[in-house]
Amino acid sequence: MHLRDSTFTQGRVALDGNEFHRCHFRDTTLVFSASASVSLTDCSFENVTWALEGPAARVLAMMRALYHGAGDGGRHVIEQAFDHIRKASL
């Protein structure tokens, strides 16, 4: 779904499969489960909570386990991933 210039207040907003352009999110929980791509362009966020569910939550759990349980090698892999995110251009 393509959403433009919309304001979302309170409640949960499912991000998967949606494109948000110039939307404002206030007092909401933004939910991403990695079942489909999402696009957030020129959006603003006020007092939001981000929630990862399903496959997205499992990826985060794996990354956490790798970072904390696989010694320096695991920590290095996760740090490299974040370096890539910081440097990547769209």
N, C-alpha and C positions, 0 to 999 in steps of 0.2 A: 504494500500500500504506500502511496506517495502522500505525505502530509506536509503542508506548507503553512507557515505563519500561524500555527496553532499553539494554544496554551494548554498545558496539562497541569492540573492541580490535584493534589491528594491522590491516593490510591496507587495501584501498580500499573506500569506501562510496559507491555511486552515489546521488546525491540526487534526480535528476530523477524526477518522478512520485510522490514519496513524501512522507508527512507524518510528522514525528517529534515526539512529545510527551513531555516529561520524559525524554529519552534522554541518555545520557552517551557521549561519543566520546573515546577515549584512544588515543594512538599510532596514529592512522589518517590516511589521505589522503581528504579529502572531495572528491568529483568532481562538478562541475556542468557540464553541456554545453548547457543552455538548450533541451533538447528537450521539456521539460514543466515545469510549475511545481513548486515545493518549499515545504514549510512546516516551520520549525524553531521550536517553541514550548517555552519553559522548558527548553531543553537546556543541557548543560554541555560544555565543550571543554577537553581537556588534551593538550598536545603534539600538536596536529593540524596538518596541512598542507592548504591549500586548492588544488585544481587546477581550472583552467578548460580545457575541451576543446571541440572542434567550434565551433558557433555562438557560444558564450560567449567562447571564446578569440579569435574573429574580432572580436567587438564590442570587447573589451579592446584588441586591436591597432589597431582603427580609432580608438578614443578616444586611445590613446597617440600615434598619428600626427597626429591633429588637434591635440592639446595641444602637441606638439613641432614640427610642421611647418607649421601654418597661421597663425603669428604670433599677435598679441594676440587676434584674433578667435576663433581656435580654442581658445586657452587660456581665454578668457572663457566659451565654450560649456561646456567641461568643468568649470570652476569653478562655473558655474551649476547643472550637473547634481549636483555634490556638495553644494552648498548646499540644493538641493531634497531630496536624500536625508537630510541632517542635520535638516531642518525638518519633513519629512513625518510625519504621524501615521498610524497603521495603522487 
